[in-house]
Amino acid sequence: MRLRILKAVVLKIGFWMLVGVLMLYAIFPFYYAVITSLKPSSQLFEVSYWVDSLDVSNYVAVLSQPAFLAAIRNSVIVAVSVVIIALLLGLTAAWALGRVRFRGRTTVMMLVLGVSMFPQVAVLSGLFEVIRTLDLYNSPGGLILSYTIFTLPFTVWILTTFMRQLPDELEEAAIVDGASPWVTLTKVFMPLLWPAMATTGLLAFIAAWNEFLFALTFTLTDSQRTVPVAIALISGGSQYELPWGPIMAASVIVTVPLVILVVIFQRRIVSGLTAGAVKG
């Protein structure tokens, strides 16, 4: 009996130690970026894990740059547009692939999944020619198009999986009541798909917000660049200086919205999952 109790205690302690290590591994880089951003330039290379005094000069320096503020605006426009387009197209595609029976449905799903496996570098040159032909180079439209192409496959895949799990009785009841397919999708299924839509929307937003390669390739001027490129191009007083303070401050500024979004969407996901699809 005592051996079992001792074993249970050891397992519990080991479990929480593992959780602590994982949390430290995940949180410490962001924590160190925060304290580094609050240090003056003279203290940046002093190893310290605490902040003795708050210095917001790095944040003032970053936020006083018009190019960085324009980059935040561009990132918001591009990320929100990608989420809206990806959810709209993904929802309609998930309806067709999840509720409509036709020959080759599994093949289409495999093709959708296969498209998402291509690395960005493999399609960079071809996509550049497409964007230049459509006259979308150095504009938000080019980034929205390229980001949507890469976020749509996993959006369709996730929404289709959730769509197939919804009971057929809901669709049959809507058809009996005379509802059209669009009404059935938007009025009956969409409220039940909020957990999946929140998940895919969050993933699409994070992907568009953090994307660097396409943003660097398809934009040319400071007025059209997004946040990752703007941070990479932050320069110091000379070519030999790397301004770690402003870079860390800019990283913290663009990371905080993602943390807030994750917290908001996590609550909605949990509430949607616990509510259930069918009552009674």
C-alpha positions, 0 to 999 in steps of 0.5 A, spaced: 500 500 500 505 504 501 509 502 495 503 504 491 502 511 494 509 512 494 509 511 486 503 515 485 506 521 489 513 520 484 509 520 478 505 526 480 511 530 482 515 527 475 508 530 471 508 537 474 516 537 473 515 535 466 509 541 465 514 546 469 520 544 464 515 545 458 512 551 460 519 554 461 521 552 454 515 555 451 515 562 455 522 563 457 524 566 450 518 571 450 520 573 457 527 574 455 525 578 449 520 583 454 526 584 459 531 585 454 526 590 450 525 594 457 533 595 458 537 601 455 542 600 450 548 600 455 545 594 459 543 590 453 549 585 453 549 584 461 546 578 462 540 579 467 533 575 468 530 581 472 528 588 470 531 593 475 528 599 472 523 600 466 526 603 460 521 604 454 525 608 450 526 602 445 518 602 444 518 609 443 524 609 438 520 603 434 513 606 435 516 613 432 518 610 426 512 611 420 514 605 416 513 600 422 506 603 424 505 602 416 507 595 417 502 594 423 497 596 418 498 592 412 499 586 417 492 587 420 489 588 413 492 582 410 491 577 416 484 579 417 482 579 409 486 572 409 482 569 414 475 572 411 477 569 404 479 563 407 473 561 412 468 563 406 471 559 401 473 553 406 466 553 409 463 552 402 468 547 400 467 543 406 460 543 405 461 540 398 466 535 400 463 533 407 455 533 405 455 532 398 456 525 395 460 525 389 465 520 385 472 522 387 471 526 393 476 522 397 481 524 391 479 531 392 481 531 399 487 528 398 489 533 393 487 538 397 492 535 403 497 534 398 497 542 396 499 544 403 505 539 403 509 544 398 514 548 401 514 556 399 520 556 396 518 550 391 512 555 388 516 562 389 518 563 382 511 561 379 507 565 384 512 571 383 510 571 375 503 570 377 502 576 381 506 580 377 502 578 371 496 580 375 499 587 377 499 585 384 506 586 386 508 591 391 501 591 394 496 588 399 493 584 394 499 580 392 500 578 399 493 576 400 492 572 394 499 568 396 497 567 403 490 565 401 493 559 397 497 556 402 492 557 408 486 554 404 488 547 404 488 546 411 482 550 412 478 546 408 481 540 411 479 542 418 472 544 416 470 538 412 472 534 418 468 537 422 462 538 417 462 530 416 461 529 424 455 533 424 448 529 424 444 528 418 438 529 422 439 536 422 440 537 414 434 533 413 430 537 418 432 543 414 430 540 408 423 538 410 422 545 413 424 548 405 431 551 407 435 552 401 443 549 401 445 556 403 440 557 408 442 550 411 449 552 411 449 559 414 443 558 419 444 551 421 451 548 420 455 555 421 453 556 429 455 549 430 462 550 426 464 555 431 469 551 434 472 549 427 472 556 424 475 559 431 481 554 430 482 555 423 481 562 423 486 563 428 491 558 425 490 562 418 491 569 422 497 567 425 500 564 419 499 570 415 501 575 421 508 571 421 509 570 414 516 572 412 518 569 405 512 572 401 512 578 404 519 580 403 519 577 395 512 580 393 513 587 397 518 593 395 517 599 399 516 601 406 509 603 405 507 596 403 511 591 407 508 587 413 511 586 420 516 581 419 519 584 414 519 591 417 522 588 424 528 584 419 530 591 416 530 595 423 537 598 422 542 601 428 546 608 427 551 604 423 552 598 419 556 595 424 550 596 430 545 591 431 539 594 435 537 588 439 533 593 444 528 596 438 528 589 435 525 586 441 521 591 443 518 591 436 517 583 437 513 584 443 509 589 440 507 584 434 506 578 439 501 581 444 496 581 439 497 574 438 497 572 445 490 576 446 487 572 440 489 565 442 486 567 449 479 569 446 479 564 441 480 558 446 474 560 450 470 560 444 473 553 442 471 550 449 464 553 450 463 551 443 465 544 444 462 543 451 455 546 448 454 540 443 451 539 437 445 536 439 441 537 445 436 532 448 
